Amino acid sequence: MSFHLNIAGILAGCIIIVVVLLDAFETVVLPRRVTRHFKLTAWFYRRTWIPWKWIAGRIRTPSRQQSFLGYFGPLLLILLLEFWAAGLILGFALLQFGAGKHEQLGNEPITFWRLVYQSGETFFTLGYGDIVPTSALSRTLSVLEAGMGFAFLGVVIGYLPVVYGAFSRREIQISMLDARAGSPPTATELLVRLAGKTDNPGIDQLVLDEVLRDWERWAGELLESHLSYPVLSFFRSQHSNQSWLGALLTMLDATSLLITGIEGIHPGQAKLTFAMARHAAVDLAQVVNAHYDPQAPERLSDADFQGLLQALAAVGLKLQSTEDARQKLNRLRSMYEPYLHSTAQNLMVTLPAWWHPVKTRDNWQAGPWDRMIQAKGLAVLGQKPARPAGIEDHF
């Protein structure tokens, strides 16, 4: 083994260890976004997502496709930890290869791959003792690697609960949106349900502002958690018609309508919520390598816009200036829809519409036992299933 090769092994091992440790520090410990062009974790996410997305695209059954996509986020989290561990083991094996002077039981020759094995058992503190370092440098490296293995275990123990805690907080608010805005949620349904069926049509300003403040905070927490832990972007909600993208889009749609101008409603809080939600939409698009898409398909046709106006008017909500409203609404939409469309394309998520012409059943109203009981009851009575009832019809 020449001296040049020894130096090459040491340099390669140092580079790998430094890169992996820096990436793990930035991903787990550093509480801010890294603006460096290349980041190992982001590269790993995107490279593993490509084949997974390709396979999912060939699953024709929607429920099975969503189930398959749901496995990616948690599995990616485990694969990332294994990727870091493999990098550190390889790096220390290269250092040991450069340091030399090892002995193996039976006086068998020491090869590089046996040093990789020795590095692995040292990292995970197995301590078989079948390969023994004999020089001061190689012994020092073994002690450092064993200590790093303990530290890595601590990172794993601390990292997983934090990630799942952030995921749980995100999903609680999304689940609450089910009864407020339908399944899937829409901005029109949110405003209609906030207005309700009362003798005095319209929305209570205090109630509206309280709801929007909650969603402003949710958007802020979404931005912070998904920038700190990008793997959360791939975690999917419990129901296939719910997602963090859908909830974010619903809030942006709703606040856009309020900013456009609805008679009797002050848009102050809506502007704050829109700003926070739009900030989250733009920054989180970069996490999944999504870009502004000026060719995004039209979500609000003229017919949909007229249907939206009629649905709002039915509960006493009227735009202040119908002629200028469409242009102002289009300007607001152009600030976030292209980003969310591109993000949804990358993550294979279906975005909700502006409104549902046909009434849909909320997730809380549906269930396997409910459907079975209803089917049996209607079969006995010889009736056909009725239109799904809204929340106001149940309480």
C-alpha positions as CSV (number, residue, x, y, z in Angstrom):
1,M,0.0,0.0,0.0
2,S,1.6,3.2,-1.1
3,F,1.8,6.4,1.0
4,H,-0.2,8.3,-1.7
5,L,-3.1,5.8,-1.3
6,N,-3.0,6.2,2.5
7,I,-3.3,10.0,2.2
8,A,-6.1,9.6,-0.4
9,G,-8.0,7.3,1.9
10,I,-7.7,9.7,4.9
11,L,-8.8,12.7,2.9
12,A,-11.8,10.8,1.4
13,G,-12.8,9.6,4.8
14,C,-12.5,13.1,6.3
15,I,-14.6,14.6,3.5
16,I,-17.4,12.1,3.9
17,I,-17.6,12.4,7.7
18,V,-17.6,16.2,7.6
19,V,-20.3,16.3,4.9
20,V,-22.6,13.8,6.7
21,L,-22.1,15.5,10.1
22,L,-22.7,18.9,8.7
23,D,-25.9,17.7,6.9
24,A,-27.2,16.0,10.0
25,F,-26.5,19.1,12.1
26,E,-28.3,21.4,9.6
27,T,-31.3,19.0,9.4
28,V,-31.7,18.2,13.0
29,V,-30.2,20.9,15.1
30,L,-29.9,24.2,13.1
31,P,-33.2,26.1,13.5
32,R,-33.1,27.9,10.1
33,R,-33.2,27.2,6.4
34,V,-29.9,26.5,4.7
35,T,-29.5,28.6,1.5
36,R,-26.6,26.6,0.1
37,H,-27.2,25.4,-3.4
38,F,-26.4,21.7,-2.7
39,K,-27.7,20.0,0.5
40,L,-27.2,16.3,1.0
41,T,-30.6,15.7,2.6
42,A,-32.5,17.6,-0.1
43,W,-30.6,15.6,-2.8
44,F,-31.4,12.3,-1.0
45,Y,-35.1,13.3,-0.7
46,R,-35.4,14.1,-4.4
47,R,-33.5,11.1,-5.6
48,T,-35.6,8.6,-3.6
49,W,-38.9,10.4,-4.5
50,I,-38.3,10.0,-8.2
51,P,-38.7,6.2,-8.4
52,W,-41.4,6.1,-5.7
53,K,-43.4,8.7,-7.7
54,W,-42.9,6.7,-10.9
55,I,-44.2,3.5,-9.3
56,A,-47.2,5.4,-7.8
57,G,-48.1,6.8,-11.2
58,R,-48.6,3.3,-12.5
59,I,-51.1,2.3,-9.7
60,R,-54.5,2.8,-11.3
61,T,-56.7,2.4,-8.2
62,P,-56.8,5.8,-6.4
63,S,-57.1,4.4,-2.9
64,R,-54.2,2.1,-3.4
65,Q,-52.1,4.9,-5.0
66,Q,-52.8,7.1,-2.0
67,S,-51.9,4.3,0.4
68,F,-48.7,3.7,-1.4
69,L,-47.8,7.4,-1.4
70,G,-48.5,7.5,2.4
71,Y,-45.7,5.1,3.1
72,F,-43.0,7.3,1.6
73,G,-42.7,10.0,4.3
74,P,-42.2,7.7,7.3
75,L,-40.0,5.3,5.3
76,L,-38.0,8.2,4.0
77,L,-37.3,9.3,7.6
78,I,-35.9,5.8,8.4
79,L,-33.9,5.7,5.2
80,L,-32.4,9.1,5.9
81,L,-31.1,7.9,9.3
82,E,-29.7,4.8,7.7
83,F,-28.1,6.9,4.9
84,W,-26.3,9.0,7.5
85,A,-25.1,5.9,9.4
86,A,-23.8,4.3,6.2
87,G,-21.9,7.5,5.3
88,L,-20.2,7.7,8.7
89,I,-19.3,4.0,8.7
90,L,-17.8,4.3,5.2
91,G,-15.9,7.5,6.2
92,F,-14.3,5.9,9.3
93,A,-13.5,2.7,7.2
94,L,-11.6,5.0,4.8
95,L,-9.7,6.6,7.7
96,Q,-8.8,3.2,9.1
97,F,-7.7,2.1,5.7
98,G,-5.4,5.1,5.5
99,A,-4.1,4.6,9.1
100,G,-3.3,0.9,8.6
101,K,-1.9,-1.5,11.2
102,H,-4.8,-3.8,12.1
103,E,-4.7,-7.4,13.1
104,Q,-7.4,-10.1,12.5
105,L,-7.9,-13.4,14.2
106,G,-6.2,-16.3,12.3
107,N,-3.7,-13.8,10.8
108,E,-6.0,-13.4,7.7
109,P,-5.2,-10.5,5.4
110,I,-6.9,-7.2,6.1
111,T,-8.9,-5.9,3.1
112,F,-10.9,-2.6,2.7
113,W,-14.3,-4.4,3.0
114,R,-13.2,-6.1,6.2
115,L,-12.4,-2.6,7.5
116,V,-15.9,-1.5,6.5
117,Y,-17.2,-4.4,8.6
118,Q,-14.9,-3.4,11.5
119,S,-16.1,0.2,11.2
120,G,-19.7,-1.0,11.3
121,E,-19.3,-3.1,14.4
122,T,-17.5,-0.2,16.1
123,F,-20.1,2.4,15.2
124,F,-22.9,0.2,16.6
125,T,-20.6,-0.8,19.6
126,L,-20.9,-4.5,18.9
127,G,-17.3,-5.1,19.9
128,Y,-16.6,-8.6,18.5
129,G,-12.9,-8.1,18.7
130,D,-12.2,-10.2,15.6
131,I,-10.4,-7.2,14.0
132,V,-8.2,-5.2,16.3
133,P,-6.5,-1.8,15.7
134,T,-2.9,-1.8,16.8
135,S,-1.6,1.7,16.1
136,A,-2.3,4.7,18.2
137,L,-4.1,6.5,15.4
138,S,-6.4,3.6,14.5
139,R,-7.2,3.0,18.2
140,T,-8.1,6.7,18.5
141,L,-10.3,6.5,15.5
142,S,-12.1,3.5,16.9
143,V,-12.9,5.3,20.2
144,L,-14.1,8.4,18.3
145,E,-16.4,6.3,16.1
146,A,-17.8,4.4,19.0
147,G,-18.7,7.7,20.7
148,M,-20.2,9.0,17.5
149,G,-22.4,5.8,17.4
150,F,-23.8,6.6,20.8
151,A,-24.4,10.2,19.7
152,F,-26.2,9.0,16.6
153,L,-28.5,6.9,18.7
154,G,-29.3,9.9,20.8
155,V,-30.1,11.9,17.6
156,V,-32.5,9.2,16.4
157,I,-34.2,9.0,19.8
158,G,-34.7,12.8,19.9
159,Y,-35.4,13.4,16.2
160,L,-38.4,11.1,15.6
161,P,-40.6,12.4,18.4
162,V,-40.0,16.0,17.3
163,V,-40.9,15.2,13.7
164,Y,-44.1,13.3,14.6
165,G,-45.1,16.0,17.1
166,A,-44.9,18.6,14.4
167,F,-46.9,16.3,12.1
168,S,-49.6,15.8,14.8
169,R,-50.0,19.6,15.3
170,R,-50.4,20.1,11.6
171,E,-53.0,17.4,11.2
172,I,-55.2,18.5,14.1
173,Q,-56.0,21.8,12.4
174,I,-56.6,20.1,9.1
175,S,-59.0,17.6,10.7
176,M,-60.9,20.6,12.2
177,L,-61.3,22.1,8.8
178,D,-63.5,19.1,7.8
179,A,-66.6,20.4,9.6
180,R,-65.8,24.0,8.8
181,A,-65.2,23.8,5.0
182,G,-66.2,20.4,3.8
183,S,-64.3,17.4,2.4
184,P,-62.4,18.3,0.4
185,P,-62.4,21.9,1.8
186,T,-63.3,24.9,-0.3
187,A,-63.2,28.6,0.4
188,T,-66.8,29.0,-0.6
189,E,-68.0,26.3,1.8
190,L,-65.9,27.8,4.6
191,L,-67.5,31.2,4.2
192,V,-71.0,29.8,3.7
193,R,-70.8,27.7,6.9
194,L,-69.4,30.6,8.9
195,A,-72.4,32.7,7.8
196,G,-74.8,29.8,8.6
197,K,-78.6,29.8,8.5
198,T,-79.5,32.7,10.8
199,D,-82.2,35.4,10.8
200,N,-79.4,38.0,10.2
201,P,-77.5,36.8,7.2
202,G,-73.7,37.4,7.0
203,I,-70.7,36.6,9.1
204,D,-69.9,37.7,12.6
205,Q,-66.7,39.7,12.3
206,L,-65.3,38.6,15.7
207,V,-65.9,34.9,14.8
208,L,-64.3,35.3,11.4
209,D,-61.2,37.1,12.8
210,E,-60.8,34.4,15.4
211,V,-60.9,31.7,12.8
212,L,-58.5,33.5,10.5
213,R,-56.0,34.2,13.4
214,D,-55.9,30.5,14.1
215,W,-55.1,29.8,10.5
216,E,-52.5,32.5,10.4
217,R,-50.7,30.8,13.3
218,W,-51.2,27.4,11.6
219,A,-49.5,28.7,8.4
220,G,-46.7,30.1,10.5
221,E,-46.1,26.8,12.3
222,L,-46.4,25.0,8.9
223,L,-43.7,27.2,7.4
224,E,-41.4,26.8,10.5
225,S,-41.8,23.0,10.9
226,H,-41.5,22.1,7.2
227,L,-38.4,24.3,6.7
228,S,-36.8,22.7,9.7
229,Y,-37.9,19.2,8.9
230,P,-38.5,19.0,5.1
231,V,-39.5,15.3,5.3
232,L,-42.9,16.5,6.7
233,S,-43.8,17.7,3.2
234,F,-44.1,14.1,2.2
235,F,-46.2,13.0,5.2
236,R,-49.8,12.7,4.0
237,S,-53.1,13.2,5.9
238,Q,-55.3,10.5,7.2
239,H,-58.0,11.0,4.5
240,S,-57.1,11.1,0.8
241,N,-59.3,14.2,0.3
242,Q,-57.3,16.2,2.9
243,S,-53.8,17.5,2.7
244,W,-51.7,20.4,4.1
245,L,-51.6,21.8,0.6
246,G,-55.4,21.7,0.3
247,A,-55.8,23.4,3.7
248,L,-53.3,26.1,2.8
249,L,-54.9,26.7,-0.6
250,T,-58.4,26.9,1.0
251,M,-57.2,29.6,3.4
252,L,-55.6,31.6,0.6
253,D,-58.8,31.3,-1.5
254,A,-60.9,32.4,1.4
255,T,-58.8,35.4,2.4
256,S,-58.5,36.4,-1.3
257,L,-62.3,36.6,-1.5
258,L,-62.4,38.7,1.8
259,I,-59.6,41.0,0.5
260,T,-61.5,41.4,-2.8
261,G,-64.3,42.9,-0.7
262,I,-67.4,41.4,0.9
263,E,-70.0,43.9,2.1
264,G,-70.1,44.3,5.8
265,I,-66.7,42.5,6.5
266,H,-63.5,44.3,7.3
267,P,-60.5,42.5,5.6
268,G,-57.8,43.5,8.1
269,Q,-57.2,40.0,9.6
270,A,-57.7,38.4,6.2
271,K,-54.8,40.4,4.8
272,L,-52.5,39.2,7.7
273,T,-53.6,35.6,7.2
274,F,-53.1,35.9,3.4
275,A,-49.6,37.2,3.9
276,M,-48.6,34.4,6.2
277,A,-50.2,31.7,4.1
278,R,-48.7,33.1,0.8
279,H,-45.2,33.2,2.5
280,A,-45.6,29.5,3.4
281,A,-46.8,28.6,-0.1
282,V,-43.8,30.2,-1.8
283,D,-41.1,29.0,0.6
284,L,-42.3,25.5,0.9
285,A,-42.5,25.1,-2.9
286,Q,-38.7,25.4,-2.8
287,V,-38.4,22.5,-0.3
288,V,-39.8,20.1,-2.9
289,N,-38.0,21.8,-5.8
290,A,-41.2,23.2,-7.2
291,H,-41.1,26.5,-9.2
292,Y,-43.6,29.2,-10.3
293,D,-45.7,27.7,-13.1
294,P,-47.2,30.5,-15.3
295,Q,-49.0,27.7,-17.3
296,A,-51.0,26.4,-14.3
297,P,-54.5,25.4,-15.4
298,E,-57.5,27.7,-14.7
299,R,-59.2,26.8,-11.4
300,L,-61.9,29.4,-11.5
301,S,-63.8,29.6,-14.8
302,D,-66.5,32.2,-15.5
303,A,-69.2,29.6,-14.7
304,D,-67.5,28.7,-11.4
305,F,-67.2,32.3,-10.5
306,Q,-70.9,32.9,-11.1
307,G,-71.8,29.8,-9.1
308,L,-69.5,31.0,-6.3
309,L,-71.3,34.4,-6.2
310,Q,-74.7,32.7,-6.0
311,A,-73.6,30.4,-3.2
312,L,-72.3,33.4,-1.2
313,A,-75.4,35.5,-2.0
314,A,-77.6,32.7,-0.6
315,V,-76.2,33.3,2.9
316,G,-76.1,37.1,2.6
317,L,-72.5,37.6,1.4
318,K,-72.1,39.9,-1.6
319,L,-69.0,41.2,-3.2
320,Q,-68.7,45.0,-3.0
321,S,-67.9,45.5,-6.7
322,T,-68.8,42.6,-8.9
323,E,-67.2,44.3,-12.0
324,D,-63.8,44.9,-10.5
325,A,-63.9,41.9,-8.2
326,R,-62.9,39.3,-10.8
327,Q,-59.8,41.3,-11.8
328,K,-58.7,41.9,-8.2
329,L,-59.3,38.3,-7.3
330,N,-57.3,37.1,-10.4
331,R,-54.3,39.3,-9.3
332,L,-54.4,37.8,-5.8
333,R,-54.7,34.2,-7.2
334,S,-51.6,34.8,-9.4
335,M,-49.6,35.3,-6.3
336,Y,-50.0,31.8,-5.0
337,E,-51.8,29.4,-7.3
338,P,-48.9,28.8,-9.7
339,Y,-46.7,27.8,-6.7
340,L,-49.2,25.5,-5.1
341,H,-50.0,23.9,-8.5
342,S,-46.3,23.1,-9.1
343,T,-46.0,21.8,-5.5
344,A,-49.0,19.6,-5.9
345,Q,-47.7,18.2,-9.2
346,N,-44.4,17.3,-7.5
347,L,-46.1,15.7,-4.5
348,M,-48.9,14.0,-6.5
349,V,-51.6,15.9,-4.4
350,T,-55.0,16.9,-5.8
351,L,-55.9,20.5,-5.0
352,P,-59.4,21.4,-4.0
353,A,-61.7,23.5,-6.2
354,W,-63.1,26.9,-5.3
355,W,-66.6,25.4,-4.7
356,H,-68.6,22.2,-5.1
357,P,-71.7,22.5,-7.3
358,V,-72.9,19.3,-5.8
359,K,-73.1,18.8,-2.1
360,T,-70.5,16.3,-0.8
361,R,-70.5,14.3,2.4
362,D,-68.0,15.4,5.1
363,N,-65.5,12.9,6.4
364,W,-67.1,13.0,9.9
365,Q,-70.4,12.0,8.4
366,A,-69.1,8.9,6.7
367,G,-67.9,5.6,8.0
368,P,-68.2,1.9,7.1
369,W,-70.8,1.1,9.7
370,D,-72.8,4.2,8.8
371,R,-72.9,3.2,5.1
372,M,-73.9,-0.4,6.0
373,I,-76.7,0.7,8.4
374,Q,-78.0,3.3,5.9
375,A,-78.0,0.7,3.0
376,K,-79.9,-1.9,5.1
377,G,-82.4,0.7,6.3
378,L,-83.1,2.0,2.8
379,A,-83.3,-1.5,1.4
380,V,-86.0,-2.4,4.0
381,L,-88.0,0.8,3.1
382,G,-87.4,0.4,-0.6
383,Q,-85.9,4.0,-0.9
384,K,-82.9,5.4,-2.7
385,P,-80.0,7.2,-0.9
386,A,-80.8,10.9,-0.3
387,R,-78.5,13.8,-0.9
388,P,-75.8,14.1,1.8
389,A,-76.8,16.4,4.6
390,G,-74.8,19.4,5.6
391,I,-73.6,20.0,9.1
392,E,-76.5,22.4,9.9
393,D,-78.9,19.5,9.1
394,H,-77.4,17.4,11.9
395,F,-77.3,19.9,14.7
